[in-house]
Amino acid sequence: MRTYSGKCLCSGVRFTATGPPVIVAQCHCEECRRLSGTGHSVGAMLRTDAVVLSGKTSEFVYLNRAGIAGGHFV
């Protein structure tokens, strides 16, 4: 079984995921374009029981221009 690992830019949070992603998708919405600084963003969705996190994590929530709450894990 394949294992993926990564970290945030400051290395304060690390992850390890085992097994294939459930889905890998691209998003072209305005929020994802702004967050990525490109014309789209790419995300992989993984089973929660396949992911191990380490480090201090937090979440921020915001309202997009349409008034819909969005959240990002950081």
C-alpha positions as CSV (number, residue, x, y, z in Angstrom):
1,M,0.0,0.0,0.0
2,R,1.4,3.4,-1.0
3,T,2.2,6.0,1.7
4,Y,2.1,9.8,1.2
5,S,3.7,12.3,3.5
6,G,4.0,16.1,3.5
7,K,4.3,19.2,5.7
8,C,3.2,22.8,5.7
9,L,5.7,25.5,4.6
10,C,7.0,26.1,8.1
11,S,7.2,22.4,8.9
12,G,5.0,22.9,12.0
13,V,2.4,20.4,10.8
14,R,3.2,17.1,9.1
15,F,1.0,14.3,7.8
16,T,1.2,10.8,6.6
17,A,-1.5,9.1,4.6
18,T,-1.7,5.4,3.7
19,G,-3.6,4.1,0.7
20,P,-5.0,5.7,-2.4
21,P,-6.9,9.0,-2.4
22,V,-10.7,8.7,-2.5
23,I,-10.7,11.4,-5.2
24,V,-8.3,13.9,-6.7
25,A,-10.0,17.0,-8.1
26,Q,-9.3,20.5,-9.5
27,C,-11.3,23.5,-8.5
28,H,-11.6,26.8,-10.5
29,C,-13.8,28.8,-8.2
30,E,-12.7,32.3,-7.2
31,E,-11.8,31.3,-3.6
32,C,-9.5,28.5,-4.7
33,R,-7.9,30.7,-7.4
34,R,-7.2,33.3,-4.7
35,L,-5.8,30.8,-2.2
36,S,-3.5,29.1,-4.7
37,G,-2.5,32.2,-6.7
38,T,-3.1,30.3,-9.9
39,G,-6.0,29.5,-12.2
40,H,-7.1,26.5,-10.1
41,S,-6.2,24.4,-7.1
42,V,-5.8,20.7,-6.8
43,G,-6.9,18.7,-3.8
44,A,-6.8,15.0,-2.8
45,M,-9.5,13.7,-0.5
46,L,-8.3,10.9,1.8
47,R,-10.1,8.6,4.3
48,T,-9.8,10.2,7.8
49,D,-8.7,6.8,9.3
50,A,-5.8,6.7,6.8
51,V,-4.3,10.1,7.8
52,V,-2.0,10.8,10.8
53,L,-1.3,14.5,11.7
54,S,1.3,15.9,14.0
55,G,2.0,19.4,15.1
56,K,-0.3,22.2,16.2
57,T,-3.3,22.6,13.9
58,S,-6.1,25.1,13.7
59,E,-9.0,26.1,11.4
60,F,-10.3,29.4,10.0
61,V,-13.8,30.0,8.8
62,Y,-14.9,32.8,6.5
63,L,-17.8,33.9,4.4
64,N,-17.2,34.0,0.6
65,R,-18.7,36.7,-1.6
66,A,-21.8,34.6,-2.0
67,G,-22.2,34.6,1.8
68,I,-21.4,30.9,2.1
69,A,-19.3,29.8,5.0
70,G,-16.1,28.1,4.0
71,G,-13.3,26.7,6.1
72,H,-9.8,25.7,5.7
73,F,-7.6,23.5,7.8
74,V,-4.3,25.0,8.5
